């Protein structure tokens, strides 16, 4: 059969780019939908991704075997794309309503974890089965001669991976944020159908000659095996060994990806954009490697020697990436200096450059391996499709095993850095093993590889054993009190005190500051400060517990989602009428760190009334049948990846199902961390779900929203009665609330005022998680003045016994909020003056004293 023309190959390659875009977009969307049901824990999310990949494995293996017998593979490829588009869109529609129908089947939350894994696999199997067949079937069409097989495959695979990178970037940075999940899925399905139509037109115009097994044999002038390689290597057991080696290559490659993402996430940020940048960088590395092989390396020298060299280089490149990860903080500082004039998006350009510095070279070496192994293991052009299907399947299975074993076994057992070294050692072991399989290896090459092994061992010995832990946890203004590398990531407890803060040079710490003893702790998880015990933060955490308890006439059973330092849980436990406190958190390591915050949480995790559950908060509500008088949420910021699912009307419907009659929801919203329109959208989501919503700001524009389906009025005598209980009074006084009037003074707006403030702003929904995609959904920074313009006094049942005192507390809180604005603008003296006015209005308390003496004086940034 004649060779495929360059124009035809280019047309097919372009279509495969579009196909790659669609596939990655669907993966992103399905992971989002499935984690809403099976849980957003690390293990549950990994199972979802593994289910997606398992469908590709099955499709690639089955279609690869069938493809060798196809007479019209181009037409078959078009039909696969059409089937993928239709089935993928149908799967997306099913996933949209998944919570309802799994509950109807008697499996709320998907049932046990094993059942959830099977459920995820079965749901994505139909489209991924067809999706996985596209590569081997298309390979059947383009494979015309054995000598250039790896080159052709490398270009084809690189183009498909380039499409995946484009799809990831487009969906992650724009499409989902602009049009939502469902419309993005519809666009992706449209791409599949467009490819199918283009293939049909191409087939009708060119009418390519049908292929037969005999026509697919090597044409004259080619050989059944590469003449430069010993033919015995590719038969029987030795070829099977090379296929097994390729499965281990997949294990190592995905292990690197897991480790890079895990460590870089601690130095970038927690947003979807950071993850998108990391994935795009990794995919572009694969593209670059595939093209380098196809355009520069294929056919030049012995392929087996090239494989050995690439694996050995990858071991060293992996170790270099480890060293660079240990230098992430200075790298970030250098990049920030270079990009200082790039405007608001400079931080994301910096993330891309940072990721490229660490990932791009080793990922490019990984990209060389697949086309190289295709060339090495394919014996006949007629079997190219089945061989590609087999290789894709075993490599992906190795990748699934790598992601699960590294994330859930190796890192918790030996740590991230030791796991990194083990993966580097695996690459070098693969190089040594394949070289041993090759009878044609020169003695000098064997000596060189063993010398490389010694050099790698020496390099490992030179790397400090705690390099990555130090890079994550050590900061100039704090001391490390606790570090744990767990399944979910690395968590640390940092302690800040007078000496560490003032000696760092970061803070003003003027005369008299060292005499004002100061100490607080921070819970750091990845790049996110989960919580800390500095007084303004502790104040809003306490409010998340005390407000709903005081607004509920007789709260007995409480659910708290996200433990943090335990300050909120400890505040709940201060109420003697509490009967049960259910604490839900995704990360067991957070509870392991709880003793370091014992003076703030009062050992609440050991309180007999407390029951700890490790689960995603939304999944817990979906899967359990309990009802609660109070439900309180203190998740990471809503702009963090995946967290927005705890701020949507769909989520609030589940909350309402779990609230007992007259129950109260308390929700934390950092008003200033997302643009103004998105903050109003978050409030609109809650207003769409509850008939009564009130907003309180106890400190620093950290808002507490309290919602119920009944009027929320302050009963001053009832508050005073509860305040008289010593444990409650101590807990409230500890954060500066010395009377009910002080807490009432933090009230800002009720339901109707909030409706006016959020009118015209779209709620944040599961389908349109705009807060997570804030770059292209922003209008302006949070406008505090606009919110305070609708401020009103709290609704009080049966009148206010001391209206003047309440008025003074409201006025004092407004002065404090104004000081926050001035502080953020850098006008520290004016901010102190507003706090002094608040002190003059209501007298001193722990909160105002902290602001006056420490935050706005000693702890302001150094000049």
Protein Blocks (a to p, Z undefined) as FASTA:
>chain_A
ZZddfklmmmmmmmmmmmmmmmmmmmmmmmmmmmmmnopcfklmmmmmmmmmmmmmmmmm
mmmmmmmmpmblmlmmmmmmmmmmmmmmmmmmmmmmmmmmmmmnopgghiafklmmmmmm
mmmmmmmmmmmmmmmmmmmmmmmbfklmmmmmmmmmmmmmmmmmmmmmmmmmmmmmmnoj
klmmmmmmmmmmmmmmmmmmmmmmnopadddfklmpccehiafbdfkbcfklmgcjllmm
mmmmmmmmmmmmmmmmmmmmmmmmmmmcfbfklmmmmmmmmmmmmmmmmmmmmmmmgopa
jfklmmmmmmmmmmmmmmmmmmmmmmmmmmmmmmmmmmmmnojmlmmmmmmmmmmmmmmm
mmmmmmmmmmmmmmmmmmbfklmmmmmmmmmmmmmmmmmmmmmmmmmmmmmmnojklmmm
mmmmmmmmmmmmmmmmpmkbcfklmmmmmmmmmmmmmmmmmpcfklmmmmmmpcfkbccf
bdcddfkbccddddddfklmmmnopanoighklmmgcddddddehjbcfbacbfklmmmm
mmmmmmmmmmpmbdfbdcdehjknommmmmmmmpmklmbdcdddfblklmmmmmmmmmmn
nommmpmkbccddddfklmmmmpmbdcfbdcdddddfkbghklmmmcfklmmmmmmmpce
hiacdddddfklpcfklmmmmmmmmmmmpmbdcdddfbghiacddddfbdcdddfklmmm
mmmpmklmmmmmmnopabfklmmmmpfbdfklmmmmmgoiacddfklmmklmmmlmcfbd
cdfklmmmmgccdddehiafblmlmmmmmmmmmmmmmmmmmmmnopaklmmmmmmmmmmm
nopafklmmmmmmmmmmmpccZZ
